[in-house]
Amino acid sequence: MSRTDAARAAPVVAIEGLTIRMLRDDALHAVVQGISLDIGAGETVGLVGESGSGKTVTAMSLLRLLPAAKTRYDETSRVQVRGEDVLRAPDERLRALRGAEVAMVFQEPMTALNPVLRIGRQLTEVIRRHAGLDDAAARERA
């Protein structure tokens, strides 16, 4: 089996029938309806659409980053990252998956880092959490 065939056989990301409703004004509103896509290893994918079409909501669902209190996924929706069911994974598993195996670079660079905290602290926090290093080892790695 070639590398291309292997990538097609086991997608890194598999979304099937993703439908998301968000609670607003005491009512649920559909914000994403029936999205399906597979992304194989080594593939580059662009999600294109008008403002408000659900691109960011779809991307955030890959790591279940949407506010749990206001977000409802249809029972038939499936989001798998590296074969793991993200929509039904326990919070502890999601914390281990986020940053260590899967990461997201958000489109707005001004919100990516906290301007109140030193950059070193922000970088080393991720390393300490996911690599289990102490402060000194995390600073060295950063």
LOPABA-71233 format. One line per 5 residues: their letters; for each residue x, y, z of C-alpha. Coordinates in steps of 0.2 Angstrom, whole numbers, m for minus. Example, Ala and Ser with C-alpha at 12.3 -4.5 7.8 and 13.67 -1.06 7.14 Angstrom:
# residues 2
as) 62,m22,39 | 68,m5,36
END
This chain:
# residues 142
msrtd) 0,0,0 | 7,17,m5 | 8,32,7 | m6,40,m2 | m17,24,m1
aaraa) m13,23,18 | m18,41,21 | m35,38,12 | m38,22,22 | m36,30,39
pvvai) m40,49,39 | m33,59,53 | m49,69,54 | m66,61,50 | m82,72,51
eglti) m98,64,47 | m115,73,47 | m109,86,59 | m124,96,65 | m122,109,79
rmlrd) m135,120,87 | m131,134,99 | m142,140,113 | m147,159,111 | m162,168,118
dalha) m168,152,126 | m169,143,109 | m158,132,99 | m152,138,82 | m143,128,69
vvqgi) m126,135,65 | m119,120,56 | m129,107,47 | m124,90,40 | m105,93,36
sldig) m95,78,31 | m76,78,27 | m61,67,29 | m43,74,30 | m29,62,27
agetv) m11,62,34 | m1,75,25 | m16,84,17 | m19,102,17 | m37,108,18
glvge) m45,125,17 | m62,128,23 | m70,142,13 | m86,151,15 | m95,167,19
sgsgk) m93,176,36 | m105,167,48 | m106,151,37 | m99,140,51 | m81,138,47
tvtam) m74,142,64 | m88,133,73 | m84,117,63 | m65,119,66 | m68,122,85
sllrl) m78,106,85 | m63,96,81 | m56,98,98 | m73,102,106 | m69,120,110
lpaak) m86,127,109 | m95,132,126 | m103,116,132 | m117,125,141 | m123,132,125
tryde) m118,119,112 | m128,104,106 | m122,91,94 | m134,80,85 | m133,62,91
tsrvq) m129,56,73 | m115,68,72 | m97,60,72 | m81,69,74 | m65,58,75
vrged) m47,64,77 | m34,50,75 | m49,38,77 | m55,45,94 | m73,51,96
vlrap) m70,69,101 | m89,73,104 | m91,59,117 | m73,59,124 | m71,63,143
derlr) m64,80,147 | m48,72,154 | m45,63,137 | m48,79,128 | m35,89,138
alrga) m22,75,134 | m27,76,116 | m27,95,114 | m9,102,111 | 0,85,113
evamv) m8,77,98 | m19,90,89 | m17,109,90 | m26,123,82 | m19,140,76
fqepm) m33,152,77 | m35,165,63 | m34,181,74 | m16,183,80 | m20,196,93
talnp) m30,184,103 | m17,169,102 | m7,175,116 | m12,184,132 | m4,201,133
vlrig) m4,202,152 | 7,186,154 | 25,185,149 | 28,175,133 | 39,162,142
rqlte) 26,158,154 | 13,155,140 | 25,144,131 | 31,134,146 | 14,131,152
virrh) 10,120,137 | 26,111,138 | 24,107,157 | 6,101,155 | 9,90,140
agldd) 27,84,142 | 27,83,161 | 43,93,163 | 47,104,177 | 49,123,175
aaare) 68,123,172 | 66,109,159 | 51,117,151 | 61,134,149 | 76,125,141
ra) 65,116,129 | 55,133,125
END
